[in-house]
Amino acid sequence: MRYRLTFIAGLALGYVLGTRAGRERYEKLKKAAQQVSQNPAVRNATETAAQTGREFAGKAYHSVSGRVEDKVPASVANRVRSLRERNGRPGEDDWGSSNT
């Protein structure tokens, strides 16, 4: 019984110390991530990557839709065409980039 009680006390102490150390490590990681995300160079790189991705997605969208449009049933093509017209932005695709 004495060994069992000692073992349980050791588990409890290990749990408390481990969670405290884990919490401190989590706080350090959280602070480091916030510092990195607030760095202007990181923000600029993120914005550039997002803009480039939007441009490539727009080009791929137009390339694929141009090649596939005549191979899909007329009802589907009409539906896609009506959705594009309802969008109200004739010079932009669904991602907000231009058709050029």
N, C-alpha and C positions, 0 to 999 in steps of 0.2 A: 504494500500500500504506500509506503514511504517513497519508493522509487516512482510509482505512478504519479504521485503528487509532485515530486521534483520534476518529472518529465513534463507534466502539464504546465507547471510554473515556467519552465524553460521555453515551452512553446509560446506561452502568453507573452513573455518578455521579448522573445525573438520577433513575434508578430508586431508588437508595439514599436520596437526599434526599427524593424524593417519598413513598416509603413511610414514612419517619420522620415527615414532616409529616402524612401521612394518619393515621398511628397516633396522633399527638398530638391531632389533630382528633377522631378517634374517641373517645379517652379523655375529651375535654372534653364531647362530646355524651352519652356514657354517664353521666358525673357529673351533668350537668344533668338528664337524664331521671330519675335516681335521686332527686335533690332534689325534683323536681316530684312524683314518685310518693309521696314520704314526707310531702308537705304535707297537713295535716289537712283543709283545705278541699277539696282535690282528692279525697281519700279519701271524704269525706262526699258529694260530688257523684257520685262513681262508685257508691257504695252506693245512693244515692237513685235514680239512673238504672236500676240493676239491679233494684231492688225494683219500680219503676214498670213496667219491661218485663215482669217476671214477672206482675204484676197484669193488664196488658193482654193478655198471652199466655193467661192463664187464662180471661179473659172471652171472648176470641176463640175459644178452644178449645170452650167450652161453647156459644157461639152457633152456631158452625159444626156441631158434632156434633149439636146439637138439630135443626138444619134438614136435615142430610144423612142422619141415621140412618134415616129411613123410605124413603130413595131408594136405599140400597145393598142388595145381596142379603142375605137373612136369615143366611147363613153368615158373612158378614163382620161384620154387626151383632152376632151371637152371640160371635164371636171378640173383638171390641172390648169387649163387655160383660164377658166372662170375664177379660180382661186388667185391666180396671178393678177387678173384684172381687178378683183376685189381688194387686193393689197393697196391699190391707190398710188403706188410709186412706180411709174412705168420705167424709170431709168435705174431702178435698184432691184436686186434679188432679195430673197427671204432673209439674208444675213445683213443687209444694209450696205453692201458694197455695190459699186457700179458695174454695169454690164461690160465695160471695156476691158 
